[in-house]
Each structure stands twice: as structure tokens, then as C-alpha cells.
């Protein structure tokens, strides 16, 4: 007969994930963000202890890659030891970031940590608890095989969990490792699939449950919102109920502020304040790290673009009004309002604006011509090194070039409009 049990499912701890370019930002809370993954793991362990969890399921990417030194491994070992002292077993598979081929340093783990083979799928049982966990770790980073197809058959009379690091049949922003379909997972006959790799919490299916818990701590402006783990309560009938719990200590948000109704910078700042107030409330006392994008067709367009430094400074000043708020970046992404564009067309003669738009559209549609235009421009060569590169302005990237070109055209049109006033 199956027993009642409580499990904790987490993934993508990325302990000591490096900060890429963060120190280049003036006033960045570097130490708070650097230590955030460790604090989130500490919160995970504390939650497991206070909630009386029977076992912990970790679905890969415990580390972010090879350790800079042994302190990373020692920290994780000590946290697992805390669980071991409370009699909590940990079931663990490696993922693409901590595959055997990626890690050169290694420490032995406490006896309560049961790590799965990286070369074949296997089953680890806890008969007293009534639990069977099936899994396989990554031997290399780029696993393109469907690992799930070789997972063992479910064990009768036990609660069967599949532990797998995968992107299923694809998720935006995540490499398609260990590809498989939801239907293939469900066909294995397990009661719960504990997945990892995708950094956004998602209940993919409910019968049986197929779940991504997301990562435990957001690390940049593309990893926004609540981050944490899933508590699984299993009844004597084998049915599971899920409860998502926050673990993060730094909350990342990307705030898109609509400036469509704004006539000037003051109006825009009023909208930004409202957006920051909402994000600060959602952060619930955590450090809030926010990227602010100003969007929409607005009469304030030219003012925002003409004095980007003042805009950024004003927004950062607003952030300081809320206490634990850091503004990572302010990005004006507005367009001229239709009324302003029409006025410019009438004042300057439709030819000026229309010709500019037509010429721009032709270049925009010809990637080769746009690339050559950027390469020949002396502007890129005059930019400081910290403004270039994959984490900042990458003029070799087609996507970056297109965005920059669109923004440059909008600015030129705005200047024409301003001159027509």
C-alpha cells in the first residue's frame, strides 16, 4: 500500500553562477546578486526542513559549469548535509551545465544524496517511503538522444517519479537537450515527472503531472518573476497536489511602461513610478532588480530620445524612493505619435518623411546592405569597449543591427518633426 509523503522538486540551482558584465553598471548591488543563488539554495533547504519533506528531487544544473574553486562544491555539500542530518534523501541528476564533461573538480557528497548514473537510466527506491525515482544524468553537455525512452518500467505499489533534464520538444530560450514529447513521458506510466532545464515554472500536464519548477533564483533581466520550487503532497491514493513556493532573494522584473498617453517626460515618469510601485509590492521585501522599457507611440518620443541620460537618471532616482530597488537599465523604445508624424508631413511636405521611411524600409529588408552600412560607419569604432560585446552592444549580430537601425530611423523622423514645430 502506498504511503502519504511530501516531496520537494527543484532544478537549475546554478550555484555561484558568474556575473557577466554586472560590475560595469554604476551602483549595481554586485555582492547581493553574486550571493543570491547561495541564499536561494539555503532557502530551499530550510523550506524542506520546516515543511517536513520526506525527499528532495533535483532535476539538473546544480552548478553553472566548472567550479572556480572548491568552495562552490563545499557549499552545496554542506547544504545537503543539513538535509541528511534530518533524514531527508536527495535524488539528483546532472544537466547540461554540470555534465560530467563540464566539471573537472569533484567532492564526495553525503550518503543521503543519491546521484543517478550519467551513462544509463536506473531506478532508486525507498520502499519504506513507498517511492521509486527513475533517472539519468548527462555525461556530456549536448545530449541530443531521447533519454526518457530508456527509463525503466514503473515499480508496482510505489509512487513513481521520473527525474529528467530536458526541454521537451522545445522551449524558447533553451537548447533542445534530451528531446521528448509529453505523450512519451506519460506513456511511461509514472505518477510524476520532475523536469529541469527550463527556467520558468510550468505545469505542462496534470494527469500525470509533468512539471518544470523553474530555476530557484533569477540571474538577469530575462529571468523575471517568482522563482522557487514545487512542494508535492502525495495522498494514500497516490494522487499528488502541488504548491509552488518562492525561494529567490532578488526579484528581477522587466517593466514595459506605456507612454502612449504621455505628452512630456514628467508624464512618462508618473507612469514609471506606478510600474515601480507595483513591482516593488510584488517583490514582497526582496531586492528588486528592474529593467525599464518605455514603449508606445508618444508625443514625448523626441524628449525621451534627446536626453537619454536624464531619463535614466530620473528613473533611477524614482527607484531609490522605494528602498531596495536597483534599476539595471532604462531603454526608450517609443515611436512618434501619429499626430506628430502627420503634422511633420504637412509642415515639411510629405516627401521628406515619406522618402526617409521608404529608404529605411529598403535597407531594413536587405540584410546584406544593412550589414555593410553598419560596418562602414565610423560610429562603432568610436564607441568605448564597455559599450560593445555580447552583453552590451553587439554590432555583428543581425538582431542588434535591426533594432539599432529602427531606433535610428525613429530618431531621425522625430528630429524632422521637432523642426516642424
C-alpha beads as a LAMMPS data file, in Angstrom:
LAMMPS data file: protein, C-alpha beads

421 atoms
420 bonds

1 atom types
1 bond types

-500.0 500.0 xlo xhi
-500.0 500.0 ylo yhi
-500.0 500.0 zlo zhi

Masses

1 110.0

Atoms # bond

1 1 1 0.000 0.000 0.000
2 1 1 1.269 3.466 -0.838
3 1 1 2.188 5.841 1.955
4 1 1 1.491 9.528 2.262
5 1 1 4.583 11.574 1.531
6 1 1 5.782 15.092 0.890
7 1 1 8.409 15.745 -1.780
8 1 1 10.234 18.882 -2.889
9 1 1 11.028 19.315 -6.592
10 1 1 13.615 21.887 -7.683
11 1 1 16.048 22.343 -10.555
12 1 1 18.564 24.731 -12.068
13 1 1 20.201 25.933 -8.879
14 1 1 23.193 27.268 -10.863
15 1 1 25.163 27.719 -7.659
16 1 1 27.699 30.563 -7.951
17 1 1 26.563 31.475 -11.456
18 1 1 29.041 34.146 -12.626
19 1 1 28.016 37.775 -13.052
20 1 1 28.503 38.712 -16.683
21 1 1 29.261 42.420 -17.024
22 1 1 27.260 43.435 -13.958
23 1 1 30.136 45.331 -12.372
24 1 1 30.088 47.731 -15.336
25 1 1 26.772 49.147 -14.074
26 1 1 27.215 52.073 -11.726
27 1 1 25.726 51.368 -8.320
28 1 1 24.930 47.730 -9.057
29 1 1 24.377 45.623 -5.907
30 1 1 27.054 43.213 -7.079
31 1 1 27.529 41.305 -3.833
32 1 1 23.800 40.837 -3.225
33 1 1 23.325 39.414 -6.708
34 1 1 26.537 37.379 -6.585
35 1 1 25.406 35.597 -3.423
36 1 1 21.746 35.251 -4.452
37 1 1 21.974 31.675 -5.766
38 1 1 23.534 30.514 -2.489
39 1 1 20.836 32.218 -0.437
40 1 1 18.146 30.635 -2.623
41 1 1 19.636 27.168 -2.059
42 1 1 19.735 27.887 1.667
43 1 1 16.055 28.821 1.480
44 1 1 15.352 25.537 -0.334
45 1 1 16.954 23.505 2.430
46 1 1 15.221 25.493 5.159
47 1 1 11.859 25.031 3.449
48 1 1 12.442 21.278 3.195
49 1 1 13.223 21.119 6.906
50 1 1 10.350 23.289 8.122
51 1 1 7.816 21.559 5.866
52 1 1 8.827 18.058 6.926
53 1 1 9.765 16.978 3.417
54 1 1 10.488 13.253 3.016
55 1 1 12.708 13.554 -0.070
56 1 1 14.148 16.213 -2.387
57 1 1 14.226 15.866 -6.186
58 1 1 16.872 17.934 -8.016
59 1 1 16.495 17.858 -11.800
60 1 1 19.890 19.016 -13.024
61 1 1 22.133 22.073 -13.395
62 1 1 23.083 22.188 -9.743
63 1 1 26.138 24.120 -10.892
64 1 1 26.588 26.631 -13.700
65 1 1 29.674 24.916 -15.090
66 1 1 33.110 24.093 -13.799
67 1 1 33.736 25.462 -10.306
68 1 1 36.098 28.417 -9.978
69 1 1 37.373 26.680 -6.823
70 1 1 36.268 24.026 -4.334
71 1 1 34.187 26.484 -2.312
72 1 1 31.264 26.040 -4.711
73 1 1 31.182 22.276 -4.211
74 1 1 31.787 22.605 -0.478
75 1 1 28.835 24.969 -0.104
76 1 1 26.464 22.553 -1.863
77 1 1 27.802 19.602 0.123
78 1 1 27.212 21.415 3.408
79 1 1 23.627 22.211 2.430
80 1 1 22.958 18.578 1.541
81 1 1 24.481 17.558 4.867
82 1 1 21.831 19.642 6.646
83 1 1 19.171 17.565 4.903
84 1 1 20.999 14.348 5.720
85 1 1 21.060 15.177 9.415
86 1 1 17.265 15.417 9.259
87 1 1 16.963 12.073 7.480
88 1 1 15.995 13.574 4.110
89 1 1 17.257 11.809 0.991
90 1 1 18.129 13.812 -2.123
91 1 1 17.710 12.377 -5.628
92 1 1 19.863 14.170 -8.168
93 1 1 20.575 14.113 -11.912
94 1 1 23.142 16.264 -13.680
95 1 1 22.203 18.555 -16.576
96 1 1 23.958 20.276 -19.445
97 1 1 25.737 22.820 -17.227
98 1 1 27.065 20.263 -14.749
99 1 1 27.530 17.302 -17.096
100 1 1 30.494 15.046 -16.370
101 1 1 32.405 16.614 -19.271
102 1 1 31.898 20.124 -17.834
103 1 1 33.111 19.537 -14.269
104 1 1 36.811 18.979 -13.573
105 1 1 36.675 19.350 -9.771
106 1 1 34.666 16.987 -7.618
107 1 1 33.828 16.446 -3.951
108 1 1 32.204 13.393 -2.428
109 1 1 28.612 14.026 -1.392
110 1 1 26.925 12.939 1.860
111 1 1 25.345 9.496 1.949
112 1 1 21.811 10.900 1.751
113 1 1 22.482 12.217 -1.782
114 1 1 21.619 9.585 -4.357
115 1 1 23.015 10.658 -7.720
116 1 1 21.941 8.878 -10.887
117 1 1 24.274 7.335 -13.425
118 1 1 25.322 9.532 -16.334
119 1 1 25.585 6.562 -18.693
120 1 1 22.290 4.708 -18.337
121 1 1 18.845 5.138 -16.828
122 1 1 18.247 3.472 -13.476
123 1 1 15.779 3.247 -10.612
124 1 1 16.439 4.141 -6.980
125 1 1 13.865 3.009 -4.424
126 1 1 12.836 3.883 -0.899
127 1 1 10.470 1.034 -0.049
128 1 1 9.765 2.325 3.443
129 1 1 8.569 5.613 1.981
130 1 1 6.887 3.970 -0.994
131 1 1 8.930 5.911 -3.543
132 1 1 10.670 4.902 -6.769
133 1 1 12.698 7.517 -8.658
134 1 1 13.880 6.851 -12.204
135 1 1 16.568 8.991 -13.802
136 1 1 19.742 9.523 -15.797
137 1 1 22.249 12.368 -15.711
138 1 1 24.271 13.957 -18.515
139 1 1 27.669 12.548 -19.423
140 1 1 28.224 15.380 -21.918
141 1 1 26.702 18.823 -22.309
142 1 1 24.969 18.363 -25.669
143 1 1 22.647 15.418 -25.120
144 1 1 20.541 15.000 -28.254
145 1 1 19.191 11.499 -27.523
146 1 1 15.728 10.899 -26.114
147 1 1 16.814 9.674 -22.683
148 1 1 13.265 9.133 -21.453
149 1 1 12.634 6.294 -23.903
150 1 1 15.103 4.130 -21.965
151 1 1 13.736 4.876 -18.498
152 1 1 12.736 1.701 -16.589
153 1 1 9.191 0.457 -16.162
154 1 1 7.298 1.758 -13.110
155 1 1 7.537 -0.214 -9.876
156 1 1 4.210 -1.620 -8.755
157 1 1 2.784 -0.317 -5.494
158 1 1 5.192 2.653 -5.313
159 1 1 4.868 6.335 -6.222
160 1 1 6.945 6.558 -9.414
161 1 1 8.847 9.730 -10.279
162 1 1 10.758 10.412 -13.491
163 1 1 13.693 12.782 -12.934
164 1 1 14.872 14.331 -16.209
165 1 1 16.732 17.389 -17.505
166 1 1 15.054 18.256 -20.806
167 1 1 13.479 20.977 -22.920
168 1 1 10.766 18.529 -24.048
169 1 1 10.056 19.314 -27.699
170 1 1 11.433 22.829 -27.361
171 1 1 11.084 25.896 -25.151
172 1 1 12.008 29.460 -26.128
173 1 1 15.474 30.456 -24.958
174 1 1 16.540 26.916 -24.071
175 1 1 18.631 24.475 -26.084
176 1 1 16.728 21.356 -27.138
177 1 1 18.555 18.840 -24.963
178 1 1 17.229 15.304 -24.316
179 1 1 14.249 15.970 -26.605
180 1 1 10.976 14.149 -25.973
181 1 1 7.242 14.763 -26.028
182 1 1 4.772 14.979 -23.179
183 1 1 2.959 11.972 -24.629
184 1 1 6.146 9.896 -24.495
185 1 1 6.626 10.789 -20.832
186 1 1 3.040 9.995 -19.939
187 1 1 3.315 6.651 -21.710
188 1 1 5.985 5.514 -19.212
189 1 1 3.258 5.073 -16.604
190 1 1 4.873 7.199 -13.869
191 1 1 2.941 9.274 -11.348
192 1 1 5.026 12.467 -11.610
193 1 1 7.678 13.822 -13.976
194 1 1 10.165 16.118 -12.225
195 1 1 11.798 18.090 -15.028
196 1 1 14.601 20.625 -15.158
197 1 1 16.356 22.881 -17.708
198 1 1 13.586 25.414 -18.405
199 1 1 13.895 28.396 -16.065
200 1 1 10.193 29.256 -15.987
201 1 1 7.748 27.423 -13.727
202 1 1 5.268 25.474 -15.826
203 1 1 2.815 22.687 -15.123
204 1 1 2.953 21.115 -18.573
205 1 1 0.391 18.380 -17.858
206 1 1 -1.686 17.282 -14.889
207 1 1 -2.530 13.605 -15.419
208 1 1 0.084 12.586 -14.608
209 1 1 1.878 15.754 -13.582
210 1 1 4.701 16.893 -15.856
211 1 1 6.325 19.902 -14.199
212 1 1 9.133 22.414 -14.657
213 1 1 9.738 24.170 -11.320
214 1 1 11.868 26.870 -12.986
215 1 1 15.168 27.982 -11.516
216 1 1 15.461 28.897 -7.852
217 1 1 16.869 32.387 -8.436
218 1 1 16.603 34.757 -11.394
219 1 1 20.030 35.868 -12.583
220 1 1 19.326 38.641 -15.108
221 1 1 16.559 40.677 -16.744
222 1 1 15.417 37.751 -18.882
223 1 1 14.700 35.619 -15.799
224 1 1 11.882 37.595 -14.271
225 1 1 9.169 36.998 -11.726
226 1 1 8.807 34.451 -8.947
227 1 1 11.479 31.761 -8.717
228 1 1 11.377 28.734 -6.477
229 1 1 10.353 25.096 -6.152
230 1 1 7.319 22.816 -6.017
231 1 1 6.067 21.011 -2.915
232 1 1 4.324 17.738 -3.776
233 1 1 1.880 16.207 -1.317
234 1 1 1.043 12.597 -2.184
235 1 1 -2.036 11.031 -0.621
236 1 1 -2.542 7.363 0.201
237 1 1 -4.456 7.065 -3.075
238 1 1 -1.339 8.107 -5.000
239 1 1 -2.759 11.444 -6.096
240 1 1 -0.454 14.451 -5.920
241 1 1 -1.288 18.067 -5.081
242 1 1 1.223 20.792 -5.918
243 1 1 2.192 24.030 -4.200
244 1 1 4.739 26.438 -5.720
245 1 1 6.960 28.162 -3.138
246 1 1 9.229 31.178 -3.636
247 1 1 12.938 30.787 -2.875
248 1 1 14.514 33.805 -4.584
249 1 1 16.089 36.683 -2.688
250 1 1 16.495 39.037 -5.660
251 1 1 13.420 39.561 -7.834
252 1 1 14.072 40.514 -11.457
253 1 1 11.421 42.372 -13.450
254 1 1 11.261 43.795 -16.972
255 1 1 8.789 46.661 -16.800
256 1 1 7.273 47.839 -20.076
257 1 1 5.843 51.287 -19.434
258 1 1 3.302 52.511 -21.990
259 1 1 3.910 56.191 -22.785
260 1 1 1.126 56.448 -25.385
261 1 1 -0.831 58.981 -23.315
262 1 1 2.232 60.945 -22.173
263 1 1 2.915 64.404 -23.578
264 1 1 6.266 65.003 -21.878
265 1 1 8.923 63.465 -19.632
266 1 1 7.025 64.270 -16.446
267 1 1 4.045 62.263 -17.669
268 1 1 6.320 59.344 -18.519
269 1 1 7.931 59.436 -15.086
270 1 1 4.487 59.283 -13.499
271 1 1 3.798 56.051 -15.390
272 1 1 7.212 54.680 -14.407
273 1 1 6.518 55.409 -10.741
274 1 1 3.264 53.446 -10.917
275 1 1 5.005 50.499 -12.583
276 1 1 7.799 50.507 -9.996
277 1 1 5.291 50.655 -7.150
278 1 1 3.548 47.547 -8.457
279 1 1 6.804 45.659 -8.967
280 1 1 8.061 46.671 -5.524
281 1 1 4.872 45.322 -3.951
282 1 1 5.168 42.038 -5.883
283 1 1 8.779 41.642 -4.722
284 1 1 7.496 41.355 -1.135
285 1 1 10.559 42.798 0.565
286 1 1 13.171 41.279 -1.740
287 1 1 15.736 43.353 -3.575
288 1 1 14.057 44.369 -6.844
289 1 1 16.273 44.494 -9.937
290 1 1 14.350 46.109 -12.780
291 1 1 14.868 46.836 -16.440
292 1 1 12.551 49.608 -17.636
293 1 1 11.478 49.905 -21.272
294 1 1 9.400 52.904 -22.355
295 1 1 7.106 51.847 -25.202
296 1 1 4.218 53.163 -27.286
297 1 1 3.605 55.958 -29.793
298 1 1 4.048 59.105 -27.764
299 1 1 4.234 62.879 -28.009
300 1 1 7.143 62.574 -25.550
301 1 1 9.164 60.479 -28.016
302 1 1 11.704 63.111 -29.040
303 1 1 12.237 64.364 -25.485
304 1 1 12.981 60.826 -24.278
305 1 1 15.458 60.154 -27.056
306 1 1 17.069 63.576 -26.984
307 1 1 18.128 63.315 -23.336
308 1 1 18.537 59.619 -22.571
309 1 1 20.963 60.367 -19.716
310 1 1 18.406 62.484 -17.879
311 1 1 15.685 59.875 -18.451
312 1 1 17.871 57.132 -16.982
313 1 1 18.886 59.272 -14.014
314 1 1 15.300 60.303 -13.268
315 1 1 14.128 56.685 -13.350
316 1 1 16.948 55.599 -11.042
317 1 1 16.018 58.409 -8.675
318 1 1 12.451 57.106 -8.628
319 1 1 13.775 53.633 -7.843
320 1 1 15.618 54.947 -4.807
321 1 1 12.305 56.222 -3.413
322 1 1 11.209 52.609 -2.909
323 1 1 14.271 51.456 -0.959
324 1 1 15.595 48.078 -2.100
325 1 1 15.277 48.774 -5.839
326 1 1 18.057 48.748 -8.417
327 1 1 17.385 49.952 -11.963
328 1 1 19.530 47.791 -14.222
329 1 1 18.785 49.604 -17.467
330 1 1 16.397 52.159 -18.954
331 1 1 15.530 51.681 -22.600
332 1 1 13.475 54.209 -24.588
333 1 1 11.625 52.210 -27.244
334 1 1 8.875 54.648 -28.157
335 1 1 7.769 55.791 -31.580
336 1 1 6.491 59.200 -32.667
337 1 1 2.770 59.671 -32.160
338 1 1 0.596 59.544 -35.257
339 1 1 -0.463 63.151 -34.697
340 1 1 3.136 64.375 -34.617
341 1 1 4.027 62.380 -37.725
342 1 1 1.056 63.802 -39.605
343 1 1 1.981 67.333 -38.531
344 1 1 5.572 66.846 -39.660
345 1 1 4.392 65.544 -43.003
346 1 1 2.167 68.572 -43.588
347 1 1 4.753 71.119 -42.450
348 1 1 7.773 69.700 -44.270
349 1 1 5.943 68.372 -47.289
350 1 1 5.056 64.695 -47.363
351 1 1 8.189 63.948 -49.353
352 1 1 10.712 64.384 -46.508
353 1 1 9.258 61.915 -44.029
354 1 1 7.873 59.574 -46.665
355 1 1 11.176 59.382 -48.541
356 1 1 13.054 58.720 -45.326
357 1 1 10.685 55.898 -44.426
358 1 1 10.875 54.365 -47.919
359 1 1 14.676 54.436 -47.967
360 1 1 14.811 52.942 -44.489
361 1 1 12.354 50.182 -45.413
362 1 1 14.511 49.221 -48.384
363 1 1 17.649 48.960 -46.259
364 1 1 15.795 47.123 -43.499
365 1 1 14.677 44.454 -45.944
366 1 1 18.211 43.923 -47.295
367 1 1 20.281 42.344 -44.501
368 1 1 23.490 42.409 -46.544
369 1 1 23.122 46.112 -47.316
370 1 1 22.339 46.883 -43.668
371 1 1 25.382 44.902 -42.514
372 1 1 27.664 46.801 -44.906
373 1 1 26.191 50.128 -43.779
374 1 1 26.976 49.340 -40.140
375 1 1 30.465 48.022 -40.945
376 1 1 31.365 51.161 -42.895
377 1 1 30.072 53.513 -40.235
378 1 1 32.806 55.145 -38.107
379 1 1 30.437 55.187 -35.121
380 1 1 31.129 51.639 -33.917
381 1 1 34.879 52.265 -33.902
382 1 1 34.412 55.331 -31.707
383 1 1 32.413 53.543 -29.013
384 1 1 34.193 52.621 -25.752
385 1 1 34.970 48.895 -25.227
386 1 1 32.427 48.558 -22.408
387 1 1 29.646 49.552 -24.812
388 1 1 30.410 46.662 -27.153
389 1 1 30.211 42.890 -26.938
390 1 1 27.593 40.178 -26.493
391 1 1 26.373 41.512 -23.144
392 1 1 26.059 45.096 -24.401
393 1 1 26.027 46.371 -27.986
394 1 1 26.941 43.662 -30.491
395 1 1 27.010 45.272 -33.944
396 1 1 27.936 41.918 -35.502
397 1 1 24.568 40.454 -34.519
398 1 1 21.804 40.793 -37.115
399 1 1 19.131 41.233 -34.469
400 1 1 21.039 44.059 -32.790
401 1 1 21.630 45.793 -36.126
402 1 1 17.942 45.686 -36.974
403 1 1 16.910 47.122 -33.604
404 1 1 19.518 49.891 -33.757
405 1 1 18.550 50.765 -37.310
406 1 1 14.850 51.002 -36.454
407 1 1 15.619 53.218 -33.483
408 1 1 17.905 55.453 -35.561
409 1 1 15.186 55.933 -38.171
410 1 1 12.642 56.808 -35.485
411 1 1 15.058 59.350 -34.040
412 1 1 15.623 60.973 -37.433
413 1 1 11.887 61.228 -38.017
414 1 1 11.456 62.709 -34.549
415 1 1 14.095 65.331 -35.344
416 1 1 12.232 66.240 -38.533
417 1 1 9.041 66.517 -36.517
418 1 1 10.727 68.687 -33.909
419 1 1 11.989 71.022 -36.614
420 1 1 8.484 71.373 -37.997
421 1 1 7.055 72.723 -34.748

Bonds

1 1 1 2
2 1 2 3
3 1 3 4
4 1 4 5
5 1 5 6
6 1 6 7
7 1 7 8
8 1 8 9
9 1 9 10
10 1 10 11
11 1 11 12
12 1 12 13
13 1 13 14
14 1 14 15
15 1 15 16
16 1 16 17
17 1 17 18
18 1 18 19
19 1 19 20
20 1 20 21
21 1 21 22
22 1 22 23
23 1 23 24
24 1 24 25
25 1 25 26
26 1 26 27
27 1 27 28
28 1 28 29
29 1 29 30
30 1 30 31
31 1 31 32
32 1 32 33
33 1 33 34
34 1 34 35
35 1 35 36
36 1 36 37
37 1 37 38
38 1 38 39
39 1 39 40
40 1 40 41
41 1 41 42
42 1 42 43
43 1 43 44
44 1 44 45
45 1 45 46
46 1 46 47
47 1 47 48
48 1 48 49
49 1 49 50
50 1 50 51
51 1 51 52
52 1 52 53
53 1 53 54
54 1 54 55
55 1 55 56
56 1 56 57
57 1 57 58
58 1 58 59
59 1 59 60
60 1 60 61
61 1 61 62
62 1 62 63
63 1 63 64
64 1 64 65
65 1 65 66
66 1 66 67
67 1 67 68
68 1 68 69
69 1 69 70
70 1 70 71
71 1 71 72
72 1 72 73
73 1 73 74
74 1 74 75
75 1 75 76
76 1 76 77
77 1 77 78
78 1 78 79
79 1 79 80
80 1 80 81
81 1 81 82
82 1 82 83
83 1 83 84
84 1 84 85
85 1 85 86
86 1 86 87
87 1 87 88
88 1 88 89
89 1 89 90
90 1 90 91
91 1 91 92
92 1 92 93
93 1 93 94
94 1 94 95
95 1 95 96
96 1 96 97
97 1 97 98
98 1 98 99
99 1 99 100
100 1 100 101
101 1 101 102
102 1 102 103
103 1 103 104
104 1 104 105
105 1 105 106
106 1 106 107
107 1 107 108
108 1 108 109
109 1 109 110
110 1 110 111
111 1 111 112
112 1 112 113
113 1 113 114
114 1 114 115
115 1 115 116
116 1 116 117
117 1 117 118
118 1 118 119
119 1 119 120
120 1 120 121
121 1 121 122
122 1 122 123
123 1 123 124
124 1 124 125
125 1 125 126
126 1 126 127
127 1 127 128
128 1 128 129
129 1 129 130
130 1 130 131
131 1 131 132
132 1 132 133
133 1 133 134
134 1 134 135
135 1 135 136
136 1 136 137
137 1 137 138
138 1 138 139
139 1 139 140
140 1 140 141
141 1 141 142
142 1 142 143
143 1 143 144
144 1 144 145
145 1 145 146
146 1 146 147
147 1 147 148
148 1 148 149
149 1 149 150
150 1 150 151
151 1 151 152
152 1 152 153
153 1 153 154
154 1 154 155
155 1 155 156
156 1 156 157
157 1 157 158
158 1 158 159
159 1 159 160
160 1 160 161
161 1 161 162
162 1 162 163
163 1 163 164
164 1 164 165
165 1 165 166
166 1 166 167
167 1 167 168
168 1 168 169
169 1 169 170
170 1 170 171
171 1 171 172
172 1 172 173
173 1 173 174
174 1 174 175
175 1 175 176
176 1 176 177
177 1 177 178
178 1 178 179
179 1 179 180
180 1 180 181
181 1 181 182
182 1 182 183
183 1 183 184
184 1 184 185
185 1 185 186
186 1 186 187
187 1 187 188
188 1 188 189
189 1 189 190
190 1 190 191
191 1 191 192
192 1 192 193
193 1 193 194
194 1 194 195
195 1 195 196
196 1 196 197
197 1 197 198
198 1 198 199
199 1 199 200
200 1 200 201
201 1 201 202
202 1 202 203
203 1 203 204
204 1 204 205
205 1 205 206
206 1 206 207
207 1 207 208
208 1 208 209
209 1 209 210
210 1 210 211
211 1 211 212
212 1 212 213
213 1 213 214
214 1 214 215
215 1 215 216
216 1 216 217
217 1 217 218
218 1 218 219
219 1 219 220
220 1 220 221
221 1 221 222
222 1 222 223
223 1 223 224
224 1 224 225
225 1 225 226
226 1 226 227
227 1 227 228
228 1 228 229
229 1 229 230
230 1 230 231
231 1 231 232
232 1 232 233
233 1 233 234
234 1 234 235
235 1 235 236
236 1 236 237
237 1 237 238
238 1 238 239
239 1 239 240
240 1 240 241
241 1 241 242
242 1 242 243
243 1 243 244
244 1 244 245
245 1 245 246
246 1 246 247
247 1 247 248
248 1 248 249
249 1 249 250
250 1 250 251
251 1 251 252
252 1 252 253
253 1 253 254
254 1 254 255
255 1 255 256
256 1 256 257
257 1 257 258
258 1 258 259
259 1 259 260
260 1 260 261
261 1 261 262
262 1 262 263
263 1 263 264
264 1 264 265
265 1 265 266
266 1 266 267
267 1 267 268
268 1 268 269
269 1 269 270
270 1 270 271
271 1 271 272
272 1 272 273
273 1 273 274
274 1 274 275
275 1 275 276
276 1 276 277
277 1 277 278
278 1 278 279
279 1 279 280
280 1 280 281
281 1 281 282
282 1 282 283
283 1 283 284
284 1 284 285
285 1 285 286
286 1 286 287
287 1 287 288
288 1 288 289
289 1 289 290
290 1 290 291
291 1 291 292
292 1 292 293
293 1 293 294
294 1 294 295
295 1 295 296
296 1 296 297
297 1 297 298
298 1 298 299
299 1 299 300
300 1 300 301
301 1 301 302
302 1 302 303
303 1 303 304
304 1 304 305
305 1 305 306
306 1 306 307
307 1 307 308
308 1 308 309
309 1 309 310
310 1 310 311
311 1 311 312
312 1 312 313
313 1 313 314
314 1 314 315
315 1 315 316
316 1 316 317
317 1 317 318
318 1 318 319
319 1 319 320
320 1 320 321
321 1 321 322
322 1 322 323
323 1 323 324
324 1 324 325
325 1 325 326
326 1 326 327
327 1 327 328
328 1 328 329
329 1 329 330
330 1 330 331
331 1 331 332
332 1 332 333
333 1 333 334
334 1 334 335
335 1 335 336
336 1 336 337
337 1 337 338
338 1 338 339
339 1 339 340
340 1 340 341
341 1 341 342
342 1 342 343
343 1 343 344
344 1 344 345
345 1 345 346
346 1 346 347
347 1 347 348
348 1 348 349
349 1 349 350
350 1 350 351
351 1 351 352
352 1 352 353
353 1 353 354
354 1 354 355
355 1 355 356
356 1 356 357
357 1 357 358
358 1 358 359
359 1 359 360
360 1 360 361
361 1 361 362
362 1 362 363
363 1 363 364
364 1 364 365
365 1 365 366
366 1 366 367
367 1 367 368
368 1 368 369
369 1 369 370
370 1 370 371
371 1 371 372
372 1 372 373
373 1 373 374
374 1 374 375
375 1 375 376
376 1 376 377
377 1 377 378
378 1 378 379
379 1 379 380
380 1 380 381
381 1 381 382
382 1 382 383
383 1 383 384
384 1 384 385
385 1 385 386
386 1 386 387
387 1 387 388
388 1 388 389
389 1 389 390
390 1 390 391
391 1 391 392
392 1 392 393
393 1 393 394
394 1 394 395
395 1 395 396
396 1 396 397
397 1 397 398
398 1 398 399
399 1 399 400
400 1 400 401
401 1 401 402
402 1 402 403
403 1 403 404
404 1 404 405
405 1 405 406
406 1 406 407
407 1 407 408
408 1 408 409
409 1 409 410
410 1 410 411
411 1 411 412
412 1 412 413
413 1 413 414
414 1 414 415
415 1 415 416
416 1 416 417
417 1 417 418
418 1 418 419
419 1 419 420
420 1 420 421
